[in-house]
Structure formats: C-alpha cells, structure tokens
Amino acid sequence: MSSNLYPWQTELWQSLAGRSQQAHAYLLHGPAGSGKRAFAEHFAAFLLCKSPQQQQPCGHCSACQLYAADTHPDLARLEPEEEGKGILIASVRDLVAKILQTSQQGGRKVVIVEPAEAMTAGSANALLKSLEEPAGSTIFLLISHQFSFLLPTIKSRCVLQSCPLPSEHVSVQWLQQQHADLSLEQCQTLLALASGSPLNAQKLLNADVLAIREQVVSGVKQLFKQQSSPSDLAVAWAKIPQNLLFDWFCQWAQLILRYKMTEDESQLGLPDMQVVLKHLAPRAPLELLLETQNWLLEHRRKVLRRVPLRADLLLEALLLRWQALLPR
C-alpha cells in the first residue's frame, strides 16, 4: 500500500505531523481529487510507525512493513461495499467491535473512513460514541468530499482539516512532471475539465478525454451546420461516458445563459466552444434555454444515479433539444 504525499500537501503535512499530541479524530475535507486519501494513508503509516524519523514513517520497522504489505492488523478501513452505495450500520458495528480489542502491535489503532458522507444516519449514529470516546489509542481519519452532507454531530467530534486543491501553477507543474509530452494548453484544458483537480485531470488524460472532447465539439458544430443529425451523433457517441456528455452540455447551457445576461466574453469557458456559445446566446429563446437546462440537470442526476436508460434514445433526445436552441 502506497503512502506518498503530493507536492501541494507539504505545508498541511507539517502542521499535522508536527503536533505534540495527536487528536483522536480528524476530518479531512475538500474537493474530490485534492489527494485526501493519499494524505490519510500517509498519516496512517506515520501514526502506526514504531520509529518515525523527521516527521515521516521510517519505512523499515515491522509496522511499516506490515503497512506496506497492506496487512497491518491495527489499521481498519470503513468504506461502502459498492461504489456509490452507503456505508451500512452492520459495517460500523463490525468496526466498533474490532477497535474495542487490544492493539495487536501494542501501539495505536487507526481507522480510515471514506467517504464519511456515505454513512447513513443510522451508521453515523453507531459511530458517534467511538468517535467521542475512542477505545485505547484509536485515531479516526475521516475523509469527506461533500462536507455539507455530514451530520453536525460527526463534525463536532473531529478536528476539521481543510484539504484544498493546489493552484493552477502547481497543478500544471505536477502534470508536466508526470507527462513530459503535455503542452501548457493541454494541461490547462485538462484542469478546466477536471474542475481544477490535477489528480482528476490525470484520470481524464488516461481515459483519452482530450480526444473525446474534440470529437464531441466537432459533432456539435456539425449538428448546427446540418452536416450530422442527432441520430447520427447518438450512434457515434454511443461509447462515450454519459456523465462526461451531460457534464459538458450542462456547463455549456449555463455559459450560454451567463453570456446572454452579461455579454462577458471572458466567461465563455474553454476556447473550443466559445464561438458556438457566443453564436447561440442571442438566438436561443430564453424560455427554451431554461427548459433545456432543467432537462439536462434532471437527466444528469439520473445518469449519476445510474438509472437504467437507453443510451441511444437519451443522447438523441439531448441533441434534438440542443439543435432546437438555434431556430431555423
């Protein structure tokens, strides 16, 4: 199990690792893709290490070796059984029973909970007593990507630690270190598509999203030039993740509305769609634009919740609505 920190986490690490006495529970919160899980894992390795050196886990003691092999008996991770599902109360009860036992290595016990907001009301309440009065020397590391979704009772029992995204300069520098062939413009585009997260930008790069974006933008332009029909594009885009498409179309609808109201060209998003959006804004009827935006948001929620929908019909409906924004 890796426990490396990212360059933008140095100051945060020094502030926590340098504490004379560690709290019994920390809540690491911030945007998804800011590296919170990597930070929590490194913190866990440090807390479990028998001989930390210069505020870092030594990497050599028996605890560090067990951690590296992902077999440390005093480290527990509480996560949903399936991605996107909730953390069940039964899982919390199993965890509570485990941490009541004596530490097998004679030191601290560490629990990582991610995402903390995945706990149901019942599972969160089942954890409260352990959070308030942890057994032995147990330390909880809760990770939250949606801080506002957490119960106030959970927040009040933890030391709250914000984990912000790095600056664009630091993000670009890191991306170019990981991928030397990336241009500055490509890095900036990936970061914009990833809402500023360098880790999510790297995932998008690995998923070839730059090429997908180019295909979609080209298709939208062909749609308005009547060079492609909605049904043709729905077939061509069949293998593109629907969440990407709905993210982009929702954003474009919002940008059109903003430009329609302000005529501020600096608020037209990425350069690849600026001409299209600027052309659409004064021509799209406001009522139809608002209706389209509501439809997009509603169906984006369905896509994110994995509601079973026929992909071809959904994409064709999206494109028909988009095409209607430019009256003939």
C-alpha positions in Angstrom: 0.0 0.0 0.0 1.5 3.3 -1.1 1.6 6.3 1.3 3.2 9.0 -0.7 2.3 12.7 -0.3 1.7 15.1 -3.2 3.9 18.2 -3.5 1.0 20.6 -2.6 0.5 18.7 0.7 3.8 19.6 2.3 2.6 22.5 4.5 -0.5 20.6 5.6 1.6 17.6 6.5 4.0 19.6 8.6 1.1 21.2 10.5 -0.4 17.8 11.5 2.7 15.6 11.8 4.4 18.2 14.0 1.7 18.3 16.6 3.0 17.4 20.1 -0.2 15.4 20.7 -2.5 13.9 18.1 -6.3 14.3 18.2 -8.5 11.3 18.4 -10.3 12.1 15.2 -9.6 14.2 12.1 -12.0 15.1 9.3 -10.1 15.8 6.1 -12.5 17.6 3.8 -12.2 19.3 0.5 -12.9 18.9 -3.3 -12.7 15.4 -4.8 -9.3 14.9 -6.4 -7.3 17.0 -3.9 -5.4 14.0 -2.7 -7.1 13.5 0.7 -7.0 9.7 0.5 -3.2 9.7 -0.2 -2.7 12.1 2.7 -4.8 9.9 5.1 -2.9 6.8 4.1 0.5 8.6 4.7 -0.8 9.9 8.0 -1.9 6.4 9.0 1.5 5.0 8.2 3.1 7.7 10.3 0.8 7.1 13.2 1.4 3.4 13.2 5.2 3.6 12.7 7.3 2.5 15.7 10.3 4.7 14.9 9.2 7.8 12.9 12.1 9.9 11.6 12.0 13.6 10.8 8.2 13.6 11.0 8.0 10.7 8.5 7.3 7.0 8.8 10.7 5.2 8.9 9.7 2.6 6.3 11.7 -0.1 7.9 10.1 -1.2 11.2 7.7 -4.1 11.5 4.7 -1.7 11.5 5.8 0.0 8.3 6.5 -3.4 6.6 3.0 -4.6 7.6 1.5 -1.4 6.3 3.4 -1.7 3.0 2.0 -5.2 2.6 -1.5 -4.0 3.5 -1.6 -6.5 6.4 -1.3 -4.2 9.4 -3.8 -5.7 12.0 -4.3 -2.3 13.7 -5.4 -0.4 10.6 -9.0 -0.6 9.5 -10.8 1.0 6.5 -14.5 1.7 6.5 -15.9 2.1 3.0 -19.1 1.3 1.1 -19.3 -2.3 -0.1 -20.1 -1.0 -3.6 -19.0 2.3 -5.2 -21.8 4.9 -4.9 -23.6 3.0 -2.1 -23.9 3.9 1.5 -21.8 2.6 4.5 -24.1 0.1 6.3 -24.7 0.1 10.0 -23.6 -3.5 10.1 -20.2 -2.5 8.8 -19.9 0.2 11.5 -20.8 -2.3 14.2 -18.2 -4.7 13.0 -15.6 -1.9 13.1 -16.6 -0.9 16.6 -16.2 -4.5 17.8 -12.8 -4.6 16.2 -11.4 -1.4 17.7 -12.6 -2.5 21.2 -10.0 -5.2 21.0 -6.4 -4.7 22.3 -3.9 -3.4 19.7 -2.1 -6.4 18.2 1.1 -4.4 17.7 1.0 -2.7 21.1 0.7 0.8 19.7 -2.0 2.9 18.1 -5.0 1.7 16.1 -6.0 3.8 13.1 -9.4 3.8 11.2 -9.8 5.4 7.8 -13.4 6.2 6.8 -14.1 7.2 3.2 -16.3 8.9 2.1 -17.7 9.9 5.5 -20.8 11.3 3.9 -21.6 7.8 2.7 -22.6 6.8 6.2 -26.4 6.6 6.6 -28.0 8.4 9.6 -28.0 5.0 11.4 -24.4 4.1 10.7 -23.2 7.6 11.6 -25.0 7.4 14.9 -23.5 4.0 15.5 -20.0 5.5 15.2 -20.6 8.6 17.4 -19.7 7.0 20.7 -16.5 5.6 19.3 -15.6 9.0 17.8 -16.3 10.7 21.1 -14.6 8.2 23.3 -12.3 6.0 21.1 -11.1 2.8 22.7 -7.5 2.7 23.7 -5.3 4.8 21.4 -7.5 4.7 18.4 -7.3 7.6 15.9 -10.0 8.1 13.3 -9.2 9.7 9.9 -12.5 10.6 8.2 -12.4 11.8 4.5 -15.2 13.9 3.1 -15.7 15.1 -0.5 -19.1 16.7 0.4 -18.6 18.4 3.7 -22.1 19.9 3.8 -23.7 16.4 3.7 -22.2 15.4 7.1 -24.2 15.4 10.3 -23.2 18.2 12.7 -22.6 15.6 15.4 -19.9 13.9 13.3 -18.2 17.3 12.5 -18.3 18.3 16.2 -16.3 15.3 17.3 -13.4 15.8 14.9 -10.6 18.2 14.2 -11.6 19.8 10.9 -8.8 20.0 8.4 -9.4 21.6 5.0 -7.6 20.0 2.1 -7.9 22.5 -0.8 -6.9 22.0 -4.4 -3.4 23.3 -5.4 -3.0 26.4 -7.5 -3.1 26.1 -11.3 0.6 26.7 -11.5 1.4 23.9 -9.1 -1.1 21.6 -10.8 0.3 22.3 -14.3 3.9 21.8 -13.0 2.9 18.4 -11.4 1.0 17.2 -14.6 4.0 18.1 -16.8 6.3 16.2 -14.4 4.1 13.2 -14.8 3.6 13.6 -18.5 6.5 15.4 -20.2 4.8 15.4 -23.6 1.8 17.5 -22.4 1.8 21.1 -23.5 0.8 24.0 -21.3 -2.5 24.4 -23.2 -3.3 20.7 -22.8 -2.6 20.9 -19.1 -4.9 23.9 -18.7 -7.7 22.2 -20.7 -7.5 19.0 -18.6 -7.5 21.0 -15.4 -10.6 23.0 -16.6 -12.4 19.8 -17.5 -11.4 18.4 -14.1 -12.6 21.4 -12.1 -9.0 22.3 -11.1 -8.0 18.8 -9.7 -4.6 17.6 -11.1 -5.5 14.0 -10.0 -8.8 14.0 -11.8 -7.0 15.7 -14.8 -4.6 12.8 -14.9 -7.5 10.3 -14.9 -9.1 12.2 -17.8 -5.8 12.1 -19.7 -5.6 8.3 -19.1 -9.2 8.0 -20.4 -8.3 9.9 -23.6 -10.7 12.6 -22.7 -8.9 15.2 -24.8 -9.7 13.2 -28.0 -13.3 12.6 -26.8 -13.8 16.3 -26.2 -12.5 17.1 -29.7 -14.9 14.5 -31.1 -17.9 15.9 -29.2 -17.1 19.6 -30.0 -16.7 18.7 -33.7 -20.1 16.8 -33.6 -21.9 19.8 -32.0 -20.5 22.1 -34.8 -21.6 19.6 -37.4 -25.1 19.4 -35.9 -25.6 23.2 -36.3 -24.2 23.1 -39.8 -26.7 20.3 -40.6 -23.7 18.1 -41.5 -24.8 15.5 -38.9 -28.2 14.5 -37.5 -29.0 13.9 -33.8 -29.4 10.2 -34.6 -26.1 10.0 -36.4 -24.3 11.6 -33.5 -26.1 9.5 -30.9 -24.7 6.4 -32.7 -21.2 7.9 -33.0 -21.1 8.8 -29.3 -22.5 5.5 -28.0 -19.3 4.6 -26.2 -18.6 8.0 -24.7 -19.3 8.0 -20.9 -22.7 9.7 -20.4 -21.6 11.5 -17.3 -19.0 13.4 -19.4 -21.5 14.4 -22.1 -24.0 15.6 -19.5 -21.4 17.5 -17.6 -20.3 19.3 -20.7 -23.8 20.1 -22.0 -24.9 21.3 -18.6 -21.9 23.6 -18.5 -22.5 24.9 -22.0 -26.1 25.7 -21.2 -25.0 27.6 -18.1 -22.4 29.5 -20.1 -24.9 30.5 -22.7 -27.3 31.8 -20.0 -24.5 33.8 -18.4 -23.3 35.3 -21.7 -26.9 36.1 -22.7 -27.3 38.1 -19.5 -23.8 39.7 -19.3 -22.2 39.6 -22.7 -18.9 39.0 -20.9 -16.7 37.1 -23.3 -14.3 36.2 -20.6 -16.9 33.9 -19.1 -17.4 31.6 -22.1 -15.4 28.6 -20.9 -12.8 26.8 -22.9 -11.8 28.2 -26.3 -13.0 25.1 -28.2 -16.7 26.1 -27.8 -16.6 29.8 -27.4 -17.6 30.7 -30.9 -20.5 28.3 -30.8 -21.8 29.5 -27.5 -21.4 33.2 -28.4 -23.4 32.5 -31.6 -26.1 30.6 -29.7 -26.6 33.1 -26.8 -28.5 35.9 -28.6 -30.5 33.5 -30.8 -31.7 30.8 -28.3 -35.1 31.8 -26.8 -34.7 32.3 -23.1 -37.7 30.1 -22.1 -36.5 27.2 -24.3 -32.9 27.6 -22.9 -34.2 27.4 -19.3 -36.3 24.4 -20.2 -33.3 22.7 -21.8 -31.1 23.4 -18.8 -33.7 21.9 -16.5 -34.0 18.8 -18.7 -30.2 18.5 -18.7 -29.9 18.8 -15.0 -32.7 16.3 -14.4 -31.2 13.7 -16.7 -27.7 14.3 -15.4 -28.9 13.3 -12.0 -30.4 10.1 -13.5 -27.1 9.3 -15.2 -25.1 9.9 -12.0 -27.6 7.7 -10.1 -27.2 5.0 -12.8 -30.9 4.9 -13.6 -31.3 2.5 -16.4 -31.9 4.5 -19.6 -31.5 3.6 -23.3 -28.3 5.4 -24.2 -29.2 5.9 -27.9 -32.6 7.4 -27.2 -31.2 9.6 -24.3 -28.4 11.0 -26.5 -30.8 11.6 -29.4 -33.2 13.5 -27.1 -30.4 15.6 -25.8 -29.2 16.5 -29.3 -32.7 17.3 -30.6 -33.1 19.7 -27.7 -29.7 21.2 -28.4 -30.5 21.6 -32.0 -33.7 23.4 -31.2 -31.9 26.2 -29.5 -30.9 27.6 -32.9 -34.1 28.5 -34.6 -34.2 28.0 -38.4 
